[in-house]
Amino acid sequence: MPFIEDWITHPMTIINRLYDKSPSTFENDVRNYFQSHIDNPALYKEIPSLNDHHDESPLPSGCLVRYRAMVQDMADDEIYCTHYKVRSNDHHRTEIEKSAKFMDLFVCPPGYSIVAQEPPREKFGSRQCFTCVPIPNESQWVKDTYQLYFGEQMTMQKRPIHEQDNVQQLLSPLKRLKASAPMETTDGNSEAVTKVEPVKTIAKSSCMVKVYDTADDMILNTMVEFIGIYYDHSVIKADSLQALNEMDPEQVPHVKTIHCIQYKKLSHNNPILYNLPNIESSQILLARQYTLSLFESIFPNDKLLCEYLLLHIISRIYVRQLSVAYGKLSLNISHISTEQLSALEQLLQTILPLHSRLAITVDTLNTMQLMPNKDVAIDDSNASQLKQTPLQLPFNSHLLIDETKMECGQLITLGLNNIKLLQDLLNLQTLKYEFHVYQLDYECDVRCLIVSSTKSILPCDVHVRYQSEHEVKDITFPNIEKEQIDNIRCYLTYVGQQLEFDQAMNNISSDINTHIQEDFVNMRKQKLLTNLDNFHHLLVLARLETLSYGENVLTENHWNQAKSLEFTRRQRMNI
């Protein structure tokens, strides 16, 4: 299709043509032209995704790309020349004005040379620069599903093998998870062995994205999909030009750049939910039931723990007042076996779109740098970039903190700083960033699940001790079809969206409001509540309990369920 090939492989040809046609309306013409193509689902899928192409199969420089990424660092605005002139080399010496937008280098047509003169002040503009990385803790099923739904060859792709294996290994009733041995899957007469590996948190490659429109809503750790013109340039410093001839071509540093034509801020990265804007109440109740059945397979005979785990997963911050983040529900699970931890990790990777794991011991706390840091005093652009750490995660992420290997030991200064960093993350949902001579706190929204042998050394909203007569060694999951797994994925993201955006929960009827106030007075008299924080904790549980059923108005039934859940937990924990 030459038409598609033209605007995707050579977008600057279209842009230059629009500028030559009408310089005064050039920017609107470019925006409208590409918008009309991007809004077409069939044409949108033809745009190659930078997420699906690696160094082994690089994209050509100058083509149009899609890029799903997280804003990892923000640089100063870049001043650039919006126009430049070229002059013909013949005796006519004809001068033509060209647009310098959406490019880093001036392009001179054959038979012309660039006019070397200082442009007037009004021909300078500014563009915002962001260092972006592929979403660091994005689950593999999300990447596979994006490629399946929005890939360049959607009609020719089958369901990814990785996802088939993952679902079969995890949910087949004939397979058992054991942490000490790799999991086996059988497909016909062939046999494959797949090892469960922790999710990699740090992304290897980054890309500089230059945005021309105002992007005030694009803050650090925001997930964004960019569509723009991709360049892969070699970068040589001025003081290194003499040594260029002696350098190995493979040693010449390359910088990947995208000049953004359009961007979209992502509230979530679940590709399945894009095709299902609304979920029926019957599907929500069924997905809730299936989710709890999966949890109960890992934690048999402990519905209390499974219920808290579900509420923890769908929790989100819905409001901040002063230094308090309301809506979070960090959870500490203790006294579980290694096999249960391995199964839980595998399950979370399968049903959550953003999940990562952080194992902490005395040694790792004393040696690992968890605070993102940036040395702004260094003039080198590479050295002055923000260094990503396992705690720099996009909003609405899930973090499993493995504390089961923690032993007695002494923490040095770095270890104490890391503990303080984790405490602030759990208590305030803020993360401290270091910029050479000063530090700044950035707000975040990361659901933290701590797994420990006994009660965690870190502060937590809820601690639940697993209660069972026998240690769980073998874990068998119920037989759930792939369609139900997708429903669970949609359900967890959907109710999370309600919690983040739906304000109908504030519209509490007078009857339930009166009932809650009377309950509060009675519980204070019985000394079941000692302060307002305990009362607010009950309100958060009631809110999450309501949302877990797909409802957005608190009822007396959900309030009573939340009370029963919390008081049962306190009785078990002897609180």
VENHUHU-V976255 format. One line per field, one symbol per residue. ss: DSSP state (h for helix, s for strand, l for the rest). psi: psi as a letter, one per 20 degrees, with the letter a starting at -180 (. if undefined). burial: + if it has 24 or more other ideal C-beta (glycine too) atoms within 12 Angstrom, else -. A space follows every 10 residues. Layout:
# VENHUHU-V976255
ss = ???
psi = ???
burial = ???
This chain:
# VENHUHU-V976255
ss = lhhhhhhhhl hhhhhhhhhh hlhhhhhhhh hhhhhhhhll hhhhlllssh hhllhhhlll lllsssssss sssslllsss slssssssll llllsssssl llllllllll lsssllllll hhhsssssss sssslllslh hhhhhhhhhh lllhhhllll hhhhhhhhhh hllllsslll llssssslls ssssllllll lllllsssss slllllllll llssssssss sssslllhhh llllllllhh hllsssssss ssssslllll hhhhhlllll hhhhhhhhhh hhhhhhhhll llhhhhhhhh hhhlllllss sllsssllll sssslllhhh hhhhhhhhhh hllssssssl lhhhhhhlll llslllllll llllllslll llllllssss ssllllllll llhhhhhhhh hhhhhhhlls sssssllsss sssllsssss ssllllllll lsssslllll llllssllll lhhhhhhhhh hhhhhhhhhh hllhhhlllh hhhhhhhhhh hhhhhlllll lhhhhhhhhh hhhhhhhhll lllllhhhhh hhhhhhhhhh hhhll
psi = nhgghgighm hhggghghgh gnhhjgghgg ghghghghio hghgiipqph hipahhmqqq pjrprqoorp ohqprqqppq phqrqqpqia ihlppppqpj qkqhqpppqp jrqponqpqr hikqrqqqpp oqqqohkpqh hgghhghghj rhlgiiqrpq hghggggggh ipiiqqpphi qqqqqpnciq pqppqoqqpp hpqgqrpopo phrplhinrp jqpqoqpapp qnqpppqhij hhjghiqphi ipqqppqpop hqqppphrko hhihimhqpq hhhghghggh ghhgghhhmq kmhgghghhg hghjqqpiqp pdjpopiqnq poprlrrhhh gghgghghhh iphoprpopp rgghhihpoi ppqpniiphp hghjqppqri inqrqkrppo oojhjprqrp paggghhhgh ghghghgilq ppqpmfirqq ppqrnpopop prgapqiqqq hpppppoqhq ppgpppqqnp rhhhghhggg ghhghhgghh hpjihimpqh ghggggghgg gghhhjkhph rhhhghhhhg ghghgghhjj qjpprhghgh gggggghggh hgjl.
burial = ------+++- ++++++-++- -----+---+ +-++--++-- --++++++++ +++-----+- ++++++++++ +++++----+ ++++++---- -----+++++ ++++-++--- ---+------ ------++++ ++++++++++ ++++++++++ ++-------- -+++++++++ ++--+-+++- --+-+----- ---+-+--+- +++-++++++ +++-+--+-+ ++++++++++ ++-------- ---------- ----++++++ ++++++++++ ++++----+- ---+-+++++ ++++++++++ -+-+++++++ ++++++++-- ----++++++ +++++++-++ ++++++++++ ++++++++++ ++-++--+++ ++++------ ----++++++ ++++++++++ ++++-+---- ----+--+++ ++++++-+++ +++++----- -+++++++++ ++---+++-+ +++++++--- -+--++++-+ -+-+++++++ ++++++++++ ----+--+-- -+---+--++ --+-----+- ----++++++ ++++++++++ +++++--++- +++-+++-++ -----
